Amino acid sequence: MSVERKLLCAMVLAVPLSGCGTYYMVRDPAGRTDYYTQDIDSAGMSGAIKFTDQRSGAVVTLQSSEVRKISKDEFVKGTATAEK
């Protein structure tokens, strides 16, 4: 296999691994709190979800929630801490 072909194969395999993430904004309708996460899990048969909030690092479980996929830019903006 030529060097060019090996390089092309390596690039094709690397693309799916670079920057491919799914970002979510989760809203608690009761408390009107917005959370940001990259992974959401089911928390049992009741329909609750469980995730780690990117801003606080806390593991959050919500019985009722609104989940929306967002762009990486929205995620970065939502998780940025305001400087004082």
Phi and psi restraints in degrees (value plus and minus 20) as a CYANA .aco file:
   2 SER   PHI     -92.0   -52.0
   2 SER   PSI     141.0   181.0
   3 VAL   PHI     -82.0   -42.0
   3 VAL   PSI     -61.2   -21.2
   4 GLU   PHI     -81.9   -41.9
   4 GLU   PSI     -61.5   -21.5
   5 ARG   PHI     -87.2   -47.2
   5 ARG   PSI     -60.6   -20.6
   6 LYS   PHI     -83.0   -43.0
   6 LYS   PSI     -62.0   -22.0
   7 LEU   PHI     -83.6   -43.6
   7 LEU   PSI     -63.2   -23.2
   8 LEU   PHI     -81.6   -41.6
   8 LEU   PSI     -64.1   -24.1
   9 CYS   PHI     -82.1   -42.1
   9 CYS   PSI     -61.6   -21.6
  10 ALA   PHI     -84.4   -44.4
  10 ALA   PSI     -59.1   -19.1
  11 MET   PHI     -87.3   -47.3
  11 MET   PSI     -61.4   -21.4
  12 VAL   PHI     -83.9   -43.9
  12 VAL   PSI     -60.0   -20.0
  13 LEU   PHI     -93.1   -53.1
  13 LEU   PSI     -48.1    -8.1
  14 ALA   PHI     -99.4   -59.4
  14 ALA   PSI     -47.6    -7.6
  15 VAL   PHI     -77.9   -37.9
  15 VAL   PSI     -66.9   -26.9
  16 PRO   PHI     -84.0   -44.0
  16 PRO   PSI     -40.1    -0.1
  17 LEU   PHI    -109.9   -69.9
  17 LEU   PSI     -34.6     5.4
  18 SER   PHI    -118.5   -78.5
  18 SER   PSI      93.2   133.2
  19 GLY   PHI      48.4    88.4
  19 GLY   PSI      -5.1    34.9
  20 CYS   PHI    -113.7   -73.7
  20 CYS   PSI      74.3   114.3
  21 GLY   PHI    -151.5  -111.5
  21 GLY   PSI     139.7   179.7
  22 THR   PHI    -130.4   -90.4
  22 THR   PSI     113.0   153.0
  23 TYR   PHI    -139.4   -99.4
  23 TYR   PSI     119.7   159.7
  24 TYR   PHI    -150.3  -110.3
  24 TYR   PSI     125.3   165.3
  25 MET   PHI    -131.8   -91.8
  25 MET   PSI     104.0   144.0
  26 VAL   PHI    -133.0   -93.0
  26 VAL   PSI     107.9   147.9
  27 ARG   PHI    -132.0   -92.0
  27 ARG   PSI     113.2   153.2
  28 ASP   PHI    -109.5   -69.5
  28 ASP   PSI      86.0   126.0
  29 PRO   PHI     -83.4   -43.4
  29 PRO   PSI     -47.0    -7.0
  30 ALA   PHI     -93.0   -53.0
  30 ALA   PSI     -64.4   -24.4
  31 GLY   PHI    -119.7   -79.7
  31 GLY   PSI     -25.1    14.9
  32 ARG   PHI      35.4    75.4
  32 ARG   PSI      13.3    53.3
  33 THR   PHI    -116.2   -76.2
  33 THR   PSI     117.4   157.4
  34 ASP   PHI    -122.6   -82.6
  34 ASP   PSI     115.7   155.7
  35 TYR   PHI    -141.9  -101.9
  35 TYR   PSI     135.0   175.0
  36 TYR   PHI    -146.0  -106.0
  36 TYR   PSI     112.5   152.5
  37 THR   PHI    -172.0  -132.0
  37 THR   PSI     145.2   185.2
  38 GLN   PHI    -133.1   -93.1
  38 GLN   PSI     -24.3    15.7
  39 ASP   PHI    -168.6  -128.6
  39 ASP   PSI     110.7   150.7
  40 ILE   PHI    -144.7  -104.7
  40 ILE   PSI     111.8   151.8
  41 ASP   PHI    -137.6   -97.6
  41 ASP   PSI     134.9   174.9
  42 SER   PHI     -96.0   -56.0
  42 SER   PSI     121.0   161.0
  43 ALA   PHI    -131.7   -91.7
  43 ALA   PSI      22.7    62.7
  44 GLY   PHI      94.5   134.5
  44 GLY   PSI    -192.9  -152.9
  45 MET   PHI     -98.1   -58.1
  45 MET   PSI     -30.6     9.4
  46 SER   PHI     -99.5   -59.5
  46 SER   PSI     -28.6    11.4
  47 GLY   PHI      74.1   114.1
  47 GLY   PSI     -18.9    21.1
  48 ALA   PHI     -90.2   -50.2
  48 ALA   PSI     135.4   175.4
  49 ILE   PHI    -140.5  -100.5
  49 ILE   PSI     136.1   176.1
  50 LYS   PHI    -153.8  -113.8
  50 LYS   PSI     116.5   156.5
  51 PHE   PHI    -179.1  -139.1
  51 PHE   PSI     147.7   187.7
  52 THR   PHI    -123.0   -83.0
  52 THR   PSI     103.0   143.0
  53 ASP   PHI     -92.4   -52.4
  53 ASP   PSI     104.7   144.7
  54 GLN   PHI     -85.4   -45.4
  54 GLN   PSI     -54.1   -14.1
  55 ARG   PHI     -91.6   -51.6
  55 ARG   PSI     -66.8   -26.8
  56 SER   PHI    -118.5   -78.5
  56 SER   PSI     -41.4    -1.4
  57 GLY   PHI      61.8   101.8
  57 GLY   PSI     -19.5    20.5
  58 ALA   PHI     -98.7   -58.7
  58 ALA   PSI     123.7   163.7
  59 VAL   PHI    -103.0   -63.0
  59 VAL   PSI     104.1   144.1
  60 VAL   PHI    -137.3   -97.3
  60 VAL   PSI     116.9   156.9
  61 THR   PHI    -142.2  -102.2
  61 THR   PSI     105.5   145.5
  62 LEU   PHI    -143.5  -103.5
  62 LEU   PSI     111.6   151.6
  63 GLN   PHI     -94.6   -54.6
  63 GLN   PSI     -60.1   -20.1
  64 SER   PHI    -144.8  -104.8
  64 SER   PSI     112.3   152.3
  65 SER   PHI    -176.5  -136.5
  65 SER   PSI     140.3   180.3
  66 GLU   PHI    -136.7   -96.7
  66 GLU   PSI     101.0   141.0
  67 VAL   PHI    -134.4   -94.4
  67 VAL   PSI     112.6   152.6
  68 ARG   PHI    -156.1  -116.1
  68 ARG   PSI     111.2   151.2
  69 LYS   PHI     -91.5   -51.5
  69 LYS   PSI     117.7   157.7
  70 ILE   PHI    -150.3  -110.3
  70 ILE   PSI     147.5   187.5
  71 SER   PHI     -97.5   -57.5
  71 SER   PSI     145.5   185.5
  72 LYS   PHI     -82.8   -42.8
  72 LYS   PSI     -58.3   -18.3
  73 ASP   PHI     -82.2   -42.2
  73 ASP   PSI     -63.1   -23.1
  74 GLU   PHI     -83.4   -43.4
  74 GLU   PSI     -59.1   -19.1
  75 PHE   PHI     -83.0   -43.0
  75 PHE   PSI     -68.1   -28.1
  76 VAL   PHI     -82.0   -42.0
  76 VAL   PSI     -63.9   -23.9
  77 LYS   PHI     -83.0   -43.0
  77 LYS   PSI     -62.3   -22.3
  78 GLY   PHI     -90.3   -50.3
  78 GLY   PSI     -46.4    -6.4
  79 THR   PHI    -118.8   -78.8
  79 THR   PSI     -24.0    16.0
  80 ALA   PHI     -88.2   -48.2
  80 ALA   PSI     120.9   160.9
  81 THR   PHI    -113.5   -73.5
  81 THR   PSI     118.1   158.1
  82 ALA   PHI     -95.0   -55.0
  82 ALA   PSI     111.5   151.5
  83 GLU   PHI    -102.4   -62.4
  83 GLU   PSI     122.0   162.0
